[in-house]
Amino acid sequence: MNYYEAIFIVHPALEDSVLAQLVRETKEIFIKRGSDIIYDEEMGKKRLAYPIEKQRFGTFYLFHFKSDGQQNVQINRDLEHKDNILAHMIVRIEEDEVRQVKPESEAETEKAVAGKEQADTVKEEVKSAVEKTEGESKVEAVVEVTEPLQSEATAEKEEAPADEDLPETKPAE
C-alpha cells in the first residue's frame, strides 16, 4: 500500500451545510474506492493564483490516504464530475510525510491551554490600559480644577503691555 495526498479546491460561495455535505460525499468516494483516509484538513479560503471557472477564491481541503493506487484514476474521474469542486490533484507521498491526527483529548487540551494563555495575556493588557487611562483622567481632572480657564483674549490682554508702559519713540525723519 502507498500513501497519497489529495488536495481539492471547492467553490467559495457554498454555505456551511452544503460544504459539509460535499466533503462527506468526497470522503465516501475515497472509501468506496478502497482507500483509507488517514488525515483530513480544511485549509481555509484562499486567493487563487489564477481564476478557475471565473472564481478568484476557493476553499482548500487536504486528504492523506492509503491506497494501492489502482483506483486513483477512478477517484479522479469521480471528483471531476462534482460540480462544486473547482480543481483537484492526487500525488504520491512518502510515509514520513503523512500527517497524523491528534487524539481528541490531546488536541482539546492544547487548545484549552493556548486559549487560556491568550486570554490571560489579553486580560493583563486590558487591565494595564484601563489603569493607565484612569490615571490620566485623574491627572486631567486635577489640572482642570486647580487652573482657572482663560479665554485667549483675556490671556493676550494680560501679556500685552499697555501703551503708557512703552518708551516714547521719535518719528523717523
FENFEN-V434626 format. One record per run of one state. SS is the DSSP state (~ for helix, > for strand, _ for the rest). FROM is the first residue (numbers start at 1). TO is the last residue. If there is no record, write none. Layout:
ss=SS from=FROM to=TO
ss=SS from=FROM to=TO
//
This chain:
ss=_ from=1 to=1
ss=> from=2 to=11
ss=_ from=12 to=15
ss=~ from=16 to=32
ss=_ from=33 to=35
ss=> from=36 to=52
ss=_ from=53 to=54
ss=> from=55 to=67
ss=_ from=68 to=71
ss=~ from=72 to=80
ss=_ from=81 to=84
ss=> from=85 to=93
ss=_ from=94 to=94
ss=~ from=95 to=97
ss=_ from=98 to=103
ss=~ from=104 to=146
ss=_ from=147 to=151
ss=~ from=152 to=159
ss=_ from=160 to=162
ss=~ from=163 to=165
ss=_ from=166 to=173
//
